[in-house]
Amino acid sequence: MAKHIIVTTELPAVIKGDADWRIYRPLQLPNGVTCLLVHDKESKTTACSVSIGIGASADPRSLSGLAHFTEHMCFLGSEAYPEENAFKSYLSSHGGRSNASTSMSATTYKFDILAAHAEKVVDIFSNFFIAPLFTESGTAREVNAVDSENSKNESNDGRRRLQILKALADPTHHYSKFSTGNAKTLSVPLGTPSKDSSGDNVDEKKDDGGECINSNNDAHNASFVREALLAFHRRHYTPDNMTVAIVGPQDLDTLEDWIVPRFAKVKNNWNVKGLGKDRGNVLAQGEMSAAENFVEESAYDAPNDSFNGHSSEETDVHAMWNPAFHPGNQNGKWPVLLTTRPLQSVRKCYMYFPLPPTRSMGGQSPYSLLTHLLGHEGKGSCFAVLQDAGLVDSISAGARLSDQDQSLMQIYIALTEKGEGQWEDVVRTIFEYCRLMHQTAKLASASGCSNSNGNDSKTQSEALETLKRVWNELIAVRAINFHQTSPSNAYAFAPGVASNVRVFGTEKCISSGKLLDQTVDTLPLTHFLSFLEKLTPENCIIERCSQMAWDEKMGMVADQDSGIFGFQKEKWYGVEYHVSPIDSSVVEDWREGKKTQLSTSSDKGTPRRSDFASDTLHLPHKNRYIPQDLTLCKDLPIEAREGGPHISKQLQPPTLLRDNDFGRLWHKLDDRYCLPKSSISFLIRNGAVQSAWDDANNCWNYNSDSAMHTSLLLDSFYDGMAQETYDAGLAGLYWSLSKSSMGLTFKFSGYSQHLTDFALQMMRKFFTDQNQTSKDVDVNGNSFLCERHLATNKDRIIRHLKSYFKSKRADSYASYYTDFLLSSRGDGIDNSLRSAKAVTLDSLNEHYMLLSGMKGTHVDCLFSGNVSDMEAKRFFDGAENIMNDANQRYKKKEEPKSQKYDLGTIFFEPNDIDRRIFC
């Protein structure tokens, strides 16, 4: 039992997964602070995080970056610990670390430290929120830290594009605010009247941007900013707006004694001043300081982002909808084309759709289904059709924004060089798939209607069954992953769970988004259909981000309406961008497309587009990789199979099952985590992977041509397998193929039921590929060695190398040249670029045959997890047969004069592979 005497309120228990050994205690303190105490017996560190339900959306527009600045200043001492470096000094002396972040809606602080030293730093940390100092000297100096952070962002393509996106938003919306701040915005409050020593107003001047600025001296400005900081902290860092999560190996009573007495001291100092959060209770502005007026007025810009206990049935999301992006921002002329110029050499296309907020919908949010279908990469998907046409490298879909009052769906498309020239066709295909989903949803919603004839009724029923199947697969996969995943480390877990408690409440702080309360019969068809009706050209912003797109705009006649369309300059970073309406004929093609016919694919009941020019768009087939058997290996003792995780059990080394001319097989049956998962690491020792044979010195030496050929070979294999392995990835089966000085390494991991067969299938695909060099390889053929995959990846690597140093900071240059000078491998950017340009399909095939046909290669394999030794041997034997077949098929005519398989200066003898000789 905890020793403190403060009365707390027990909150709803946390829903946790079957594999989660942590113990949770959610509490609410008398002052309103919500706390989650987490006992993790396996953690070596203690981590703590505080999430404040306010961010940059509440910044005064005339003091941009105030929320971010407050985050910085909280670290610089408190009344209890006035020394500015007390927190960081203690952490660095005891194996700790810390960080913080400010988003538009929240500010999150976190730290972790070796568990034995945690209580003291919890005390220092808690005082940030009880009584921070915000000293005048610290305020003036920390402005420079914020400005430095902002300067780094100015050369980051992602941050530059973010500011351009904000420039397209409604200027009165909270999302349009400049969140980072800089030395200018945090030193000179724009448009703020001030008084000189006589009490008279000081004349205001205009800065270069036309904003009103305070012309008073630096000392006054610093004083005002400090007052605003204190007011912001009082206004928003209140107990009822604060969530604390602490995770550590200490028992729950100890954690409670650390947290409760300390955070119970946090007071609502805004209400103490008589400045209640209810607008009706706020005192007259004459009774507030200028800084308090600033903070109070802007506080109402931000929507309430904290959990209120309401269910989706109690909330009208359309009534809450306050989109930052709408056609009115561009005179009603949507869709519009936004063109941006990146610093890096990329070819990107984005499609943005403003949609209603979904926070309160819970598991009924249609985003799960929408993003699953739009981002799918299996056969019949947008990606599959466009990849087969050589137009895209990847497609993903998700929420770009998900706030309490809005959401913004983003579809990201990585274009090939060919796709860059046909971007309108790419967008048209996306809209065609949206119409396919919409038609399917409409048919499904009409299923069971009494006025349907026989054929219509059958089609409607098939549409409903298809959507239910896809929905049920989503539910199954998320539930399996939730219950069969071990806890993450404390430092990563604490800030996430603190934010989730604040937004979703304690009960669903871990399970939110996992669809645990959903069934096949809870398909959110109404919401799904409603959102699909908004995925149209008239509700879309399209962004092209590439040098080619920018050059096209530069070559056009300047637009007349420079206020909204034409070339613009973003206010804070000064980044140029171009906005233009899209030709009506193009929009009409996107809107109407081809006559839509729904038929049935080879999988019964799967609606598909039968008239698409290059291939057929259809909804996903059944996912055959979803595990049905989650039982543990029978070789485990019964107490391990039934008693759950035994993490404290001493780890035993793996057992050597095979040691022959082909290689070695190590096996480790997991009796600690006791999950139905396994992993395979399969190393193929081969010097030719990134080296060339040196006859003079009788050894392998690093060679940039070999390394580049291997890189392009592996990238082509990834592209070739993307469609085929996507379902496996969804079902929790993962793979990778990488190169190193050791050779090639296959890695496979995931649920045990299908892992062995999946791994052998992937190795068979790699080693028994047909040797084809035609540019017109059948897209459904067996070969990944085709001109299309080579051209795509060669172009990507060349662009990356050419723009390697663009948008890099000085420390990045220093790091690169230090590594280059000290490393014994790698020939630098220039030689890598030369090697990439020289690769042809013929040379790639020759290199592939060299790797596959070289005699004497030796393998090391570790098969661990929920796997018997018999299953491990089955995999190893299968892999040996596959590689032996490849060796015979692609047998190299001339063997190296030595059979030492070395790593440049490190040699491995086939008969004594453990012996390393360093020259």
N, C-alpha and C positions, 0 to 999 in steps of 0.2 A: 504494500500500500504506500502511496506517495506520502511524503512528510508535510507538504504544504497544507495550509488550512483554507485556501481559496476555494469557494464553491464553483464548480464548473458544470456545464450542461453536456450530457452525452448526446452525440449526434448519430444519425443512422450509420450502421456498420458498413464497412467497405466490402463490395463484391470483388473477390479476388479469384485468380485462376487456380486450378488444381495443383499446378507445379510451383506455386508461389508459397515459399516457406515463411515469408515475413508475417508478423503479427501487427495489426493496426489498432490504434485507439484514437478516434476522432472526438474532439472536444470543442466547446465554445466557452470562452472566458466571460466573466461578468461584464467586461467592457465591450464585448462584441467581437474580439479577435477569434478567428477560427483556427484551430490547431489540429494537425494530424501527426501523431507520434507513431513511428514505425520502428519496430525491433527487428533487426536483421542480424541473426546470429553469425552469419558468414562474412559480414563486412569487416574489413580491417580499418576502415575510416568511418568517421561520423560526418554527415553532410546536413546542412541546414539551408533552407531557402525561404524567402519572404516574397510573396506576390502582392503587389498593390494594384487595385483595380482602377488605375488611371494611367494614361500615357500622353502622347503628344497631341491627341485630339483635344485635350483640355488646355493646351498652350494658348496664352494670349497671342493674338496675331502680331502684336507689336513687340513681342518678346519671344520670337520663335526659338524653340529648343529648350524652353524652361524645364520641361519634365525630364529631358535628358540631362540637363545641367544639374538638376536636383539629385538625380541618380549619382552623378560624379561626386557631388559635394557631400553626400551622406557618408562616404568613406573617410572623410578628412576630420575625424575627431568628434567627440561628444563631450557633454559636461562631465561625465564620469571618467572618460578617457580622452583628455584634451590633446594629447600628442597626435599629430596628423598621421604618423606612420605606425601607430600602436597596433592596428589591425593587421596590416600587411607584414609588419615585422614579426609579429607572433606567428602568423601562418608560415612564413618562409623558414622560421626557426624550428618548426615542428611538422614538416612534411605536408604543408597545406597549400591551398590555392583558392582563388575567388574570382568572381566575375559578376557582371550585371548587364542587363539589357533593357532598353526602352522601346516598346512598340507603340502603335497608335492608341492602343486600348489598355496597356498594362505596363508595369515596371517590375522587373524581377531581379532579386539579389540572391546570390548563392555562394557557399563556400564548402570545402571539406578539409579535413585534417585527420591526422592519426588519432585513433579513437581515445587513446590515453590522455590526450591533451585538449579534449573538446570543450570541457565546461568553461574554461576561461575565455575561449574565443566566442562561445555562445553569449557570454556576458558582454563582451565588447560589441559584438554584432547587434544584439538587441538594443543597445543604447543609440544606434543609428536612428531608431524609430521612436525613441523616448525623448531624447533631447540632443539633437545634433547641434554643433556649434555654428557652422556656416560663417567662419571668421572672415573678416574683411580681407585680410591678406590672402587667405585661401581662395576666396571668391575671385579675386583679381587674377591669381595665378592659374586657377583651374579653367578659366575661360580659354587659356592657351591650349590646354589639353583637349578640350572639346573642339577647338578650331583645328588642331592637328589631326584629330580623328576625321573631321569633315574634309580636310585637305586630301587625305588618303582616299576617301570616297569619290572625290572628283575624277580620279583616274580609274575607277571601277565601272565597267560597262553596266553591271546590274544596278548600281546605285544611280548612274546617269539616266538609265531608262526609267527607273522608278520616279525620278523627279520630272521627267517628261510626261509620264502617265499622270502624275498629280497635276501637271499643267493643263491636262485635258479635262480634269474634273470640274465640277461646279465650284467656282471660287468661294462660295459661301458655305460649302460643306466642310466638315471637320477633317475629312480625308485629304483635302488639298493643302493642309498646313505643312510647312517645312519642319520636319521632326528633329533633325540633328542639331541645328543651330550652328553658329560660327562666331568669330570674334566680333563681328559687326552687330549681329542680332542680339548678342548677349551683353554688349557693352553700351550700346546706344538705344534705349527704348524708343522705337519709332513712333512719332505722333504723340508723344507724352509731354504735356505742358509741365514745366517746372518753374520753380521760383528762385530768384536770386536772393542775396542776403537781405535785401530790403523788403522781400515778400512779393515783389512784382513779377508777373509772368515774363519769362525770357523769350525773346523773339525766336520763332522757329525758322529753320532753313530747310531747303530741299537738298536731298542727296542726288547723286547722278541718276538713280532709278526713279526719281519723282516722288519718293516717299518723304513724309514729314519727319524730321529728326530733331532730337533735343540738342540744342547747341551749348548746353551747360558743360562744365568741366568734367574731367575724367573721374575725379573723386566723387562728385555727385552721382554720376552714372553708376559707378561701382556700388555706392551706397543704395541706390534705388534697386539695382539687381539683387543685392543681398536681401533687401526688404521683400522683394518679390519671391525670392527663394523661400524665405521663412514663411511667407503667406501661403505659398503653394504647398509647402510641407504641412502647415496647420490645416489647410483646407482639405487636402486629399489623403494625407497619411494618417487617417483616422482608424480607430480600432475596427469599426464595422466594414472598413474597406480593405482589410488586411488579412492575409492567410499565411500561416506559418507551417512548414513541414520540416520535420527533423527525422533523419534515418541513421541508425547506428547499431552497433552490437550491444549497447547498454540496454538493460531491461526497461520496460515501459514506465515503471514507477520512477526510475532515475531520470529518464527523458522528461517526464512530466514535471519533476521537481526542478529541472533546469529551465524549462520553457514557461510554465504557467506563472510563477512569481515574477519573472522578468517582463514578459509581454503583457501581464496584467497592469503594468505601470504605464502602458501607452494610453494617452488621454486624448479625448476629442477637444483639442484646444481651440478649434473654430467655434464650437458651441459655447465654450467657456467665455469667449469674447462676446457672446450673444449673436453670433453670425451663423444662424442655423442653416442647414442645407436646403430646407424648404424655402423656395423663393419668396413665399409669403411672409416668412419670419425674418428675412434679412433686414437689417436696420437700414435706415435711409443712407444714401451714398455719402451724405455729409458726415456721417459718423464712422466712415471707413477711410483708411488711408488710401492714397493713390495706388499703392501696390496691391492692397486688398481688393480694391475695385477691379483692377486688372484681372486678378485671379478669379474673383467671384463671377464676373460677367462671362469669362471664357469657359467656366466650369460647365455651363449648360450646353456647350457645343457638343460635348462627348456623351454618347448614349450610355446608359447603365449596362455595364458588362458583367455584372455579378449574378450569381445564382439566386433565383427567387422562389424556387420550389414549384413553379408552375409546370404543368404538363403541356404537351403539344396541343391537346384538345382545348386547353384554356387560353391559348394565345392565337391571335389573328396576325399571321406574319405579314400579310399585305398591309394591315393597318400600321405596322411598325416600319414598313419599307421606306427608306429615305436614301435613294441611290445617289452616289456621287457622280455617276456617269449616266447621262441620258441625252437623247437627240437635241434637246434644247440648248445644250452647251455649244453645239455646232450649227445653230440656226435650223434645227430639225432636219439636217441633210445627211442622216445616217443611211447606209453605212459610210464611214469615212476611212481613208487610208492614211495611217501614220507611218512616216518613213524616218528611220533613225540611222545614224552612222556610227558603227561600233569602232572601238579602238582595236580590238582583236579581229582577226579575219574569220568571220562567221557568216553563215547564211541561215537566218532564222525568220520564221513567220509566226505571228501570234494572232489568235482570235479571242476577243474579249466579249463576254455576254453579261450585262448587268442582270442579276436575278434577285428574288426576295431573300431575306435572311432565313437561315435554317437552324440556328442555334437551338431554338425552342422545340424543334421537330423531333429531336432525339433520333431513334432508329428509323423513323419514318421520313427522314430527309432523302429526297430523290438523288442527292449527289452521289451516294454510293453506287447506285445503278447507272447513272449517267456517265460518271467518270470511268467506271469499269468498262462500259461498252465503247465509249469514244477512245479510250486509251488502250483498248485491246490490240494485241499484235498477232493473234492467230489467224488462220485461213478465213477469208471473207471479210476481214476487218478493213477499216480505212488504211491502216498501216500496210497490211499485206498487199492490197491492191496497188497502193502507191509505191511501195518498195519494189514490187514486181515490175512496175513501169519505170523504175530507175529514178523516181522523183524525190524520195525522202529517205533520210537515215533513221529517223525516229519520230514518234508522235506520243505525246502525253497529255493528259487532261486532269484538271483539278481546280480547287478553289484558289484563285489569286488573292481574294479577300474573303473573309468570313467574319463579319462583325455582327453586332446585335441588331443593326438597322439595315444591313445590306450584305450581299455577297456578289462576287464577280468571278464567273467561271472563265478559266483560261485554257485554251487548247494551244499547246506548243508544238511546232513542227520544225524539225531540222531538215533543211532542204539540201539536195544534191545540186551540183552545177546545172544539171538538166532541169531539176525542179525549180531552180531560181528563175529560169526563163519561162517556166510554165506554172508559176505560182497561182494564177487564176484558176487553172484546172485542178490544182491541189485543193484550193478553197472550195471549189464546186463539189469535189468529191466528199469533203467533210459535210457540206450542206445536204448532199444526197443521202448520206448516212443518217443525218438528223431527221430527214423526212422519212426514211425507212423506219427509224425508231418511232417516230410520231404515228405513222400509219399502223405499225404493229400495236402500239398502245391504244389507238382508237378502236381497232378491231377487238382487242382484248377487253376493252371497257364495254363493248357492245355484246360480249359473249353472254348467252343466256336470254337475250331479248326475244320476246314472243313473236315479233314481226319479222324475224329472220327466216329466209328460206333454207333449204337443206344445205346447199353449197356454201352460202354465207355463214351459216351456223358452224359448219365444219372449219372454215377458215378462221372464224373468230375464236373458236375453241382451241385451234392449233396455236394461234397467236398468244392466247392467255397461258397455255401450257408452256410455251417457249419462255415467256417472261418469268413465269413461276419457277421454271427449272433454273434459269440464270440467277434469279433471286435466292433460291434455295442453296445453290452452290456458293454464293457469296456468304450466306449465313453459316454454312457448314465450315468453310475454310476459316472464317474469322473466329468461330467458336473453337475450332481445333487449335489454332495458333494461340488464342487467349489461354486455353487450359494447358497447353503443352510447351509453354515458354518459361524458362527460368528468369528470375528477377535480374534486372540490369544493375550496373554499379550504382552506388548511393549518390554520387555526384551528378550523374545523368538523370537519376530518378527524381531527386528532391525538387528541382525547379519545375519539372513537368507536372508532378502530382500536386504541387502547391497551386499552380495555375489552374489545373483541372478542378480542384476542390472549389476554388473561387468561382469558376464558370458553371460547373456541373453539379456541385454539391459533393458531400463525402461518399454517399452510397455508390455513385457512378464515376468517381474520380479516376478509376483505372479502367472500368469496362465501357466507358462512353465510346461510341463508334464501333463497338465489337458486335453489335446486332444480337446480343444475347436474349433480348426480349422479343425477338422477331421469329416468325415461322413462315412456312410457305404460303400460308393463308393471309399474311399481313403485308403482302406485296403493296407498296405505296403507289398504286396505279393512278390515283387522282392527282397526287403531287407530281408524279412522273410526267403525266400528260400535260399538266399545267406548265411545268418548266420547259418541256419540249416545245410548246407553243411559242416560247420566247427565244428559241435557238434559230433565229431567222436573220437574214441580211439586215432587216430594218432595225434590229436590236444588237448591232455588232460594230465593234471597232477592230480593224485589221491593221496589224503592225508588220512592216517589213524592216528587218534589221540586217543590213549588209552594205558593203561598199558599192556593189553593183546597183542596188536599189537607189542609193544616194546619188550615184553618178547619173542615173536616169532622170532624177528630179532636177539635178543641176543643169542638164541639157535641155530642159523644157523652158518655154516662155513663162516668165514670172506671172503668178496669179495676181489678179487685180485686188482681191479682197485680202489685204495683208493683216486685217484685224483677227480673222479666224482661220482662213486658209492661206496656203503659201508657206514660205519659210518663216519660222518663228525662232525665238531664242528663249530658252528656259531661264527663269528669273534668278535662281540661286546658284546654279553651276555655270550658267552662260552657255549651255549646250544647244547647238542648233538642231532643229527638227523640221519636218515638213508635214503639213496636213492638207489633204485634198479630198473632195468628194469623188466617188467612184462612178465611172461611166454607167449610164442607165442600162445599156445593153448587156453589160457584164453582170449587173445586179439582177436583171431579168433572167439571165441564164442560171445564176445561182438560185434564184427564187423558184423557178419552174423546173429547170433541169429537163430530164427526159420523162416521157410518160411512165408513170410508176406502175409496175405490175408486181404483185406478190405471188410467188410460187413457192414450192417446197424443195429444199435441198435434199441431198442424199440422206441426211439425217431427218427422219420423219418429224414434221411439225416445226421445222426451222424456217421462218420466213426469209426470203432472199430477193434481191433485185436481179431479175433474169436478163436485163437489157443493158447492163453496164458494158462499156466498150471494151476495156482491157481485161476485165474479169468480173466476177459476180460478187456484189456486196451482200452479206447476210449476217445475221446474228450468230454468236459463237455456237460451235458444236458442244456436245457434252464433254466435260473435262474428265478424262479417264484417269488422271493422276491423283485425284482427291483420295486420300487414304481411307479405307474402310476398316482396316485392321490396325488398331493402336495398342495391341497387347505387347507385353514385354517378353523378351527372349526367355525360352524355357530353361536355358542354361543358368539363369540367375537363381540364387536361392530364394525360397518362397518369401522370406522376410524382406528381401529387396524388391520383389515384385508387388508386394502388398503393403509394404510399410512406408512408401513414399520416398522422397530424397534422403540420402544419408551423406550430406556434403562433408561432414566432419570426418568421415572415414578416410583413413590414410590411402593416398593414391599409390597404386601399384604399377610397376612398369609393364609395357606390352610384352606379349609372348611372341617369339620368333617361330612361325609355323612353316615357312619354306625358305630354303637357302640353296639355290641352284644356279646354273649358268645363266638363266633368264634374269634372276634377281632375288630379292628377299621380300617376304611377306610378314609383316608384324600385325598382331591382333590384340585388341584390348576391349574386353567386354565391360561396359560401364555399369558399375554397381553403386555409384554415388548419386548421380542426378536422376537415374531411373526414368528416363523419358524414351518414348518410341522413336528415337532419332539416331541416326548414324552419320559418320563422315568417312570419306576416303581421300587420302592424299597419295598421289601416284606420280613419283618422280622418275622421269626417263633421262638418264644421264647421257648427254650427247654433246660433244664439243662443238659440233657444227652449228649449233643453235645460234650462237653469236660470235663464233670464232672461225679462223681459217688455219689450216695445217701449215706449220712452218717446217719445211724439210731440213733447213740448215740447222735449226736448234732442236729438231725432233720433238715438237710440242705444238699445242694450240695457242694462238694469240688472238686477242680481240680484233674483230674486223667489222667495221661499220656496215659494209655491204651485207654480210651474213645477218647481222642484228636487224637491219632494216627489212630484209626479205622475211625474216621470221615474224617481225612485228606485223607486216602486211598480211602474211599468211594467217596469223591468228585473228587479226581483225576481220579478214574475209570469212573465216570460219564462224566468228560471232555473228556476222551479218547473215550468213547462210543458214544458221540455226535459229535465228530470232523467232521466226514464225512457228517453227516446229517445237521449240522448248518453252514457249510463252505459257502455255497451260501448266506445264510442270512447275514453273516459277510461281504461278498463282497458288498452286497446291503445296507449296513449301519444299520443292526440290530445286536446289541451286547448284550451279556448276561454274567453273572457271578454267581457263587454260592460259598459263602465263609462261614467260621465258625468263631465264636468269643465267648466270654463269655456270650453274649446275646442269642446265638442260631445260626440258619442258616439264611443267607440272600441271597435271589434271587434279582438280579438287571437286569433290561432289559432297553434298550434305543435304540432310532433310529427313523426312519421315521414312522409316526403315522399309515399309512394305514394298515400295517400288524402287528403292535406291539402287540396288544391284543391277537390275535390268535397265534402268535409266542410264547408269554409268557405262555399262557395256554398249548400249545403243549409241551413246555419244562417242565413245572410242571407235566404234565400228564406222561411224560417219566420218571420223577424221582419217582413219588409217586405210579404209577401203574405198575412198573416194575415187571416182573415175578420173583418169588423166585427160582432161579436156582443155583445149586452148581456144575454142571457138568463141567469137564475140556474141554469137547467137545461141548461147546455152539455154535450153529449155528451163523456164523459171521453176518448173515443178520437177526438174531432173535431180540427180543425185549429187552433182558437182557443186561445191562452193568455190572452186577455182574457176571463176569466170570473169570476163572483162568488166561486167557491171560492178561486182563487189570490189575488184581491184581498183577501178577508176574512182569509186566513191571514197575508199579509204586512202588511196594515194593522194587524192586532192585534199582530203582533210588534214593529213599529216604535213603536206607541203605548206598549206595555209597556216597551220599551227607553227611550224618552224620559221616561216617568214615573218610572222608577227609575234614571235616569242617574247621579245623585249618591249613590246608596246604595252602601255598601261602598267608597267612594272615599277615598283619603288626602287630607290637606291639600294636598300638592303637586299632586294632580290637580285640585283646585278652582282653585289658582293658575294652573296651566297652561291650564285651560279659559278662565278669564276674561281672561287675557293674550291668548290667541289671538282671543277674541271681540272684545276692544277694538281690537286692532291690525289685524284682517282687514277688508277692504272687502266681503267676501261672507259671507253667513250671518246669519240674523236671531235666532240664539239658540234655546235649547231651547223656550221658551214659544211662539214663532211657528211653529217646526217642528211642535210638538204640535198647534197649531191647524190648520195646513195638513193634517196627516195625518188628523185627524178629519173634515175637510171633503171628502176625496176620495170620489167615488162611481164606480160602474162607468161611468156615462154621461160624467162629466167625464174619466175615464181614457181612454175611447175618443176623446173629442174631442182630448185632448192627443196621443194616439197619431197621429191623423190630421193634426194640425198638424205634428208632427215628420216624418211620412212624406210629406206632400204639399207641403211648403214649397219653392217654386222658388228656384233660385239657390244651393242648398247646394253647397259645394265640398268635395272629398275629397282627402286625401293618403294614399297607400298605399306601404308599404315591404314588399317580398317578398324575403326573404333566406334563405340557406342552400343546401341541395342542390336547386336549382331553376333551370331554364333560363329565358332571357328569354321564350321562346315560351310556356312554362307560366305565367309571371307575367302575360303579356298575356291569356292565356285567362281567368285569374281576374278581371282588371280589367275585361275586356269583359263577363264574366258578371255581375259586381257592378253595372256600369253599367246593364245591361238590367233587372236586378231593381229597382234604385232608380228608374229611369225609369218602369217599370210601376207602382210604388207611387205615384210622383208624380202619374201620371195618375189612378189610382184614388182617391186621397185628396187631390186638388188643392184647395188652399186658395183660397177665393173672394177674400179680401182680403190683398194682399201688404203687407209693411211699406213705409213711404214711402222708406226708404233700403235699399240693398242691401249696406250695410256689415255684415259679420259680425264683431261685436266681442265682446270678453270684458269687459263692463262698461266699464272705462276703456281697454281695448286694442282697437283696430279692425283688421280685416283687409279690405282691398279685394280683391274677386274678381279683378281684373286685375293686382294687384300684391300677392300674398298674403305676400310676404316682408317687406314694409314694415310696421313697427310704429310707431304714433304713441302715445306716452304722454301723457295729458292731465294 
